Amino acid sequence: AQSVTQPDIHITVSEGASLELRCNYSYGATPYLFWYVQSPGQGLQLLLKYFSGDTLVQGIKGFEAEFKRSQSSFNLRKPSVHWSDAAEYFCAVGGTGGGNKLTFGTGTQLKVEL
Amino acid sequence: EAGVAQSPRYKIIEKRQSVAFWCNPISGHATLYWYQQILGQGPKLLIQFQNNGVVDDSQLPKDRFSAERLKGVDSTLKIQPAKLEDSAVYLCASSQGPSSEQYFGPGTRLTVT
């Protein structure tokens, strides 16, 4: 069975500081990995995705993530956080082996202090 | 390009009542998904359609939930009768195919009292 663990429920960072959100996954084959962001009252917006190839993936809004197969991790990073980045972030895993069924983590709520 | 549309955005009902949600996917997207997102949790897939056929409904509580996608475009999700634990945001997503990126609608927030 596929699963995702996001160990940090809440994270607070100062504006301008760097950010890393952790994600660990369990999947029986080569995974597809995703990071989504959800602002209050909004749907999910895709930040970035990993299907294959380069393990360092660039996304929108200055985010990047690194796929580490040996650690079953796909951590999200941003070098300098902006106040508008405050939102909830979800990591998800899927793959053709599961018919592209996405399994989401429980999310990390990011608060940005000015 | 218009995104995934959902209505209503908010709904409050009493337990044992019925409710229906509507989703209009992005034009040309063959695959449509319904997710349930309970407060404090990540979205959970309820049902996946490929055109107008069901691909996966393994997590759909079929005694009370039903969904259809007539003509392979719009879809409706129905709950009858609703329970308190059905309070959640119901998200619709669509993709060009089962292995393509999913685009999410704004969701319908359901409160069951």
Interface residues (C-beta under 8 A of the other chain):
Chain A: V4 Y36 G41 Q42 G43 L44 Q45 L46 K49 F90 A92 T96 G99 N100 K101 L102 T103 F104 G105 T106 G107
Chain B: V4 T31 G40 Q41 G42 P43 K44 L45 Q48 V55 D56 L91 A93 S95 P98 S99 S100 E101 Q102 Y103 F104 G105 P106 G107
